[in-house]
Structure formats: C-alpha cells, structure tokens
C-alpha cells in the first residue's frame, strides 16, 4: 500500500491547480504577504502530490537526452558493440552475442554453443567498408549490422554491406548459413537499399530487420537468467531500453 501520497483523480488534480491559480490571481492586487505565502504553500503541496504519484515512472527522465545520445548513430553503435564484446566491463562474456545469434538465427546454432564462443570472436566498429558493427568468429559466424538512427539509407547501402559480408566470410571460411546481415532501426522497417535478387553465397532469409528494442529486449532476457549479473548492470540496461522505446513514438 502506498504511504505518504494522496490518491486523487486527474480531474481532482486539475481542480487543485486551478484553485491555486485562482487564488494567485486574487492576490495579484493585494499586498497581503500572509496570503502570498499561503498561496505558494498550496502550490508546493499540489506539485508534490502530482509528482509523488508518478515517481516510479519519472516520465521526463530520458538517459539518452541527458548523455546526448538520442539521435547519435555512432554512440548507439558504441553501446551495441560494448554489450557484444566478451571482454567488456559488463563481465557477462558472450551472453549478449549468443542472444543476438539466437535472435538472428531463430534457433540456437549448435556449433556455436559452449566454451568455443566465450572468447574466440571479434567485435569491430566502422570496419569492412564502414559497417557500423561487425561480430565474427573465423570458421564460425559473421554478423554485419547497419545501425540506422533517423538517417536515410544511401543508394545500395545494405546491398554493399551484404557483398562485403560475403567477401569477408569467404576469406574467413564462415559457413553460408551462419552469415547474417542485420538492419537495425527504431521502427523495425525493412531496408530500401537491400538486394533485389539473390546474392551468391548469402541466404536472403539471413537478412534480418529488427527494432532496436527487440535486440535489447533479448539482451535483457539473457541477462535476467545470469546468476552473476550486477544490479547496476541490470539498471543500466533497463534505463537504456526504456529510453530507446521512447524513440519509436517520436
């Protein structure tokens, strides 16, 4: 049961504030100091009551705005790459990369289970013809990610990324079924710059369009199953996830 917070309806809240401003207008022509002090006391009480009822949600708190991340594609890519790195400060090893692989493949890839994935893969940014984020393991898998944050695609952008994915995967001897191209946006739209026909050595079903929240939801679910996940890390991920959800409504 909530304590210290008076429960009122939205209509009642409106009446409280309206009453405050009516009294404010009434004292504008008066020099009565006690009435002015009383007025500000009433306003403070009404404001505290309204704030108290939404304290759990803090709807105006957006960590993306606070840290200047809202529409900065490079910084969003940096966040994604940080979660995917096995050696990052989150100390969760390959937990998030395995979650992304399951999301991309629609199933657990047997060859990538267990200890082999824990440290033997690479995460890079702005490599391979400026692919936003790339994750790969020689002879294992490759994921190339085009991370779109409010920007239009250039002509053939996703097609070029897939061709580079094929070239790189051929050189690294990565099995064709384990080559994934991900188009990541806030709304989950399909790319307009993708290939119009089959690409040799690439399965078209492995071109995936995801909302950013889908990926980080998968990360959160994976983290919830980890016994050694710190409350700070869980809070960080939850704050970021809540913030990017708001981008889909802008």
N, C-alpha and C positions, 0 to 999 in steps of 0.2 A: 504494500500500500504506500502511496506517495505521501510524504510528510513535508510540511513547510511550503506547499504550493497550493494555492486556492484554485479549485477547478471551476472554470466558468466556460460558457459557450462563446463562440466567435461573436455572436450578437451582443452578449454581455460585455466582452472586451471592447467592442466598438462604442458601447454606451459609456464605459468608463473613460475612454479617451475623449469622447465628445463632451462629457461633463467637465473634464479638466480644461478643455479649450474654451468652453462657455464661461467658466469661471475666470479664465485668463483674460478674455475679452472684457469681462465685467470690471476687472481691477485695473485695466489699462488707464482708465480715467480717474482712478483713485490713488491717493498717496498713502494708503493704509499698509504699512510694512508688514504687520502680522498676517494680513490676507495674502500678500505675495509669498511669504514664507510657507504658509499653509498650502498655497497653490503648487509650489514646487515639491512639497512633500507628497501631495496627491499624485502628481505626475510621476515622481520617482517610484511610488508604490505601484502605480499602474504599469509602469515599464518593467519593473522587477517581476511582477506577476506574469506578464506576457512572455518575458524571456525565460522565466522558470519553467513554463510549460513546454518549451521547445529545446531545453538544454541538452537533451540526449541526442538531438539531431544536428544542432548547430548548423542550420541550413546555409548560412552565409560563409562558412569556413571552407575554403577551397585551397588545398595544398598546392595545386598547380598554379593558381594565381599568385600565391604567397611566394613561391620559389621561381616565378617567371617561366613556367613550363607549358602553359596552356596550349599554345599553337606552335611550339618549337619542336620541329620534327627531329632534329639532331639529339635533343635532350631526351625525347621519348625513346629514341633508338638506344641511347645510352642506358636508360632504365631497363629496357628489354634485354640488352646484352649483359647487363650486370646480373640479372636473375638467371640467365642461361649459363653463365660461367661457373664451372665446377669449383674454382678456386676463389670465388668472391667471398666477401665478408659475411654473407648470409650463412655460411657454413652448412649448407644443405647439399653440397656436392652436385650430382646430376639430377636431383629431384625435379627441377623445373624443366630441364631439357627433356627428360623422359616424359613429362606431362605434355610438352609440345609435340613430341613424336607421336604419342598416343592420339592426340587431337588431330594431327595431320594424317596419320595412317588409318585412323578409325579402329585401330586394334593395337595390341602390344606386338612389336616386332620381335620375334623370338631371338634372332641373332644379336639383338641389342640389349638383352636382359643381363642383369648380373654385373659382376665386377668390371667387365671389359669396357663399359661405358663410363665408369666413375671418373677417370682422369684422362682417358685416351681420346679426347676430342678437342676441337679448337673453335673458339668464338671470335669473330672478327667484325669490325665495322668499317664501312666505306672501302672495302676491298672488292676484287673481282668485278671490275667495271663499275665501281661505286655502288655495289649492292649495300643497302642500308645495314642489314645484319646477316651474317652467314655463320652457320654452325655445321661442322662436318667432322667426320671420322674416316680416315683412309680405309678403303675397302668396306666401310660400314654404311654411312648415310651422309646425305647433304641436304641442308635446308637453307634456301636463299629467301630472304624476306624483303619485300618492298613495303616500307612503312609510310603510309600516306596520312598526313595530318593537315587537312584543309587545303591541300595543293592539288592542282590538276596534273594529270599524267602528261609527260611529253610523248611524242609520237613513238610508237613501238617500244615503250619503256619496259613493259613486262615481257614482251617477246624477246627483247635483247637480254633481259635477265635470265630467261629460260635458256637461251642459246649459250650464255656464259656458264650457266649451271651444267649444261650437257658437256661443254668443252672441259670444264674443270673436273666433273665426275668421271669422264672417260680417262683423264690423266691420273686420277686417284683410284681408279678401278672400283668405283662405287656401283653396286647393282642398280639396274634401271628402276626396279620397283621402290628403291629407297632414295629416290631423288624427288625432293619436294620444293615447290615454289609457292610461297605464301604471299597473298596480297592482303595487307592489314590496314583497316580503316576504322573510323569510329562507328560508321553505319553498316559495315559489312557488305558493301556493294561489290559487284564484280568489276574487274578492270576492263577499260575500253581499249587498252593497248596490248591485250593478250594476243596470242597466235590465233589466226583464223582457220588454221588447218593443223593436222598432226605434225609434231616435231620429232624427227628421228632421235631415238634413244631417250625419249621422255614420254611418260604416260600422262595423257591430258587429265585424267582423273586426279593426278597429283598436283594440279594447280588448284589451290585452295583459297577461298575468300573468307576471311574471318573478321568479326568485330574485335576491336582491341579488348573489350570487356570479356569476350569469350576466352581469349588466351589467358588473361589474368584471373578469371574465374577458375580455369583449370589449374593455374598455379596455386590459388588459394585452397582448392580442394586437395591438391597434393600436399600442401604444407600442413593442413589440418590432420593428416594421417601420420605426420612425423613426430615421434616422441621427443626429439631434441630441438624443437622449434621454439625460439625465444618469444616471449610476449611482445618484445619490442619489434621483432621482425613481423610478427602477425599484425601488429598495429600499423606498421609501415605499409604493408601490402594492402591492408583493408582501407587505409586512407587514400592510397593511390587508386585503388579500384573504385571507391566511391566518387573520387574526383573525375575519373575518365568516364564514368557513367553519365555525369552531367554534360559532357561534351556532345553526347548523342542527342541532347534536347536543345542545343544552342542553334 
